[in-house]
Amino acid sequence: MTHSQATGPADLVLTGGPVHTVDPARSRATAVAVRGGRIAAVGHDEVHELIGPGTEVVDLAGKLLLPGFQDAHVHPQGAGIELGLCHLGDTVDPAEYLRRIKAYADEHPDAEWITGGGWSLEAFPGGSPTAAALDAIVPDRPVFLPNRDHHGAWVNSRALERAGLDSRTPDPADGRIERDAEGNPTGMLQEGAVHLVGRLVPDPTPEEQLAALLRAQAVLHSYGVTAWQDAIVGTYTNMTDPAPAYQAALDRGLLTARVVGALWWDRERGAEQLPELVARRAELSRGRFRAGTVKIMQDGIAENHTAALLDPYLTGCGCASDNSGISFVEPEALKKCVTELDALDFQVHFHALGDRAVREALDAVEAARQANGHRDTRHHLAHLQVVHPHDIPRFRTLGATANLQMLWAAHEPQMDELTLPFLGAERGTRQYPFGDLLRAGTTLAAGSDWPVSSPDPFQAIHVAVNRIAPDAPTDTPAFLPEQGLDLGTAIAAYTAGSAYANHLDSTTGSITVGRSADLVVLDRDPFAAPAEEIATTRVLQTFVEGRRVHAAADA
C-alpha cells in the first residue's frame, strides 16, 4: 500500500479528513491508520483496507487532523500550583485581585502564607502594586504573589518584615526592590529581589507538586499539546524544582507527554556546576523524560526595564536614561560556559529578550561553534522581543533556533503603556521579528511560557498570523504586520519546529508513516476559515502514541 507500513488491521483509523501532515513530501491527506502506537498509513480511501473487526474508527467529519503540538517553553508544575492556590491570572482588574486575595485568605485561615499569583503589570501604575493595598485585606499573615511573568512579586508588609527588608537593605546585583522617596520598600520586588522573600515561602509537599504537574498535563493535553520543554528544571526564586514530580509521575505511569527538562543554570556560580549538571542529566533521563538541556536566563523583561538592551531605556520624557537592563551572566563568562556545555552535548535554552541579550547569546553560540564545530546541540533562544537587524541572519549561520512566544506580538497595555514609550520609535519596530527571522532561513519553534500567558497554541498562532490579540477591540491596529507568519508556517513552528528543538523530530512533529501517532483532532479546518477566527479553534481529541489522552465533552 502506498504511504503505508506493514500489513494487517490497524488499531485506529482516522478518516474523513482533511489531514494536515506538516510533511513537505505530502502535505494533505484524508485518512491515517495507527498500529502499535505508530502511524501505519497516510492516504485516502485505500487506508480503509486496514480497518478490521477490532479497529477503532474516528470520523473526522471534515474537521482537521494535525500532528500533536509541542510547547518549546513552558512551566507546567508552576502553572499547576498557581491554579490550585490564589489564582489571579484571568483578569486585569485591581479590585478583583484584592477581592480574590481576601476570599482566599478567609477560606484558608490556617495557611501560614497567602500565595499564588498570575497578576498583570498593566493593572497598576508603572506596573508596581503596593504592600499597603495588601495590608488592608491581609494584615496578619505574609502575602507573596508573583506576577504572571514571574519576574516580579507583590508582597505585603508582613512578608517584608519576615525577610528583614527595609530602607537599609541593598538591592541584589540581579534585581531591584521598588522603594518610596525615603527608600522604604513599597511592596514590589523585581527579578533577583523576588528571592529575598520567595525563599521563605514553604515548598508544596511532594504530593501537591505531583498533583500540580498532572493538573497542568491535563490542561496541556486539552489544547493538543503532546510534548513540551520544561523551561526551568531546578529551583528558581519561588518556583519549586519539578524534577521530583516528573520522576514520581514516571514511577506511577502517569506521565503521558514527552518532556525535555531544561536544567537550571545557577547564574551566581560558574563552571563548577558542570559535573552536577552531567550527573543530573544521567539521573533524571528515563522513559518519556529527558534532561539534555540547560536553561540560561540572560536578562529580564522590558516592562520592568531589566531586559538587556544595546542602548539605554528612555525615561518618561523620552530622554535616554542610565539604565540598559541587566545581563545576568557576564558575556565572556557566558561564552565560556556555553562552549563547555556544548562540548558536553548539552543543548542550551537561552532566555534572551532584549537586543543585547540576544547578541550575547548568539556570541556565545558562535564561540561554541568555533571551539567545538557544529555539533547537533540545537541551541535555541526564547522570547526575542527586541532583535537588532544585524543579528537576524546569524540564527541561520549559527544553527540557532528562534523559540517564539507568538502571543506577545500584539498591541496590548503592557506593550503600549509599559514598553513602547521606553523603547522609542525605531527600537519599537524591532520587536518580535518573526517574518524577518523566517525570511532569513531561521528554524522556528514555538512555546507559550505558560503560566505567563495562555497555553492554547491557537491563541498564539492567531497572533502570529494576524499580529492582533484575539480579544482586542475591533479598531486595534495590527502590530508590525509585516512580521506576521502564514498559518501553515505558524503551525509548523508549533509542531515540527518544536519537535526539532526537542530532538524529537525523528519520531514526532509530522503525520508521517513510522512516526509516533501523536495526533490532534480539531473542531474545524482553520485553513478554510477567515484568519480572524483562528483563535476560536478548539481541540476535540488528543492522542499520544495512538492513545487518547483528551476528549472534549462534545467530541
Secondary structure, 3 states (H helix, E strand, C coil): CCCECCCCCCCEEEEEEEEECCCCCCCEEEEEEEECCEEEEEECHHHHHHCCCCCEEEECCCCCEEECEEEEEECHHHHHHHHCCEECCCCCCHHHHHHHHHHHHHHCCCCCCEEEECECHHHCHHHCCCHHHHHCCCCCCCEEEEECCCCEEEECHHHHHHHCCCCCCCCCCCEEEEECCCCCEEEEEEECCHHHHHCCCCCCCHHHHHHHHHHHHHHHHHCCEEEEEEEEECCECCECCCHHHHHHHHHCCCCCCEEEEEEECCCCCCHHHHHHHHHHHHHHCECCEEEEEEEEECCCCCCCCCCCCCCCCECCCCCECCCCCCCCCCHHHHHHHHHHHHHCCCEEEEEECCHHHHHHHHHHHHHHHHHHCCCCCCCEEEECCECCHHHHHHHHHHCCEEEECHHHCCCCHHHHHHCHHHHCHHHHCCECCHHHHHHCCCCEEECCCCCCCCCCHHHHHHHHHHCCCCCCCCCCCCCCHHHCCCHHHHHHHHHHHHHHHCCCCCCCCCCCCCCECCEEEECCCHHHCCHHHHHHCCEEEEEECCEEEEECCCC
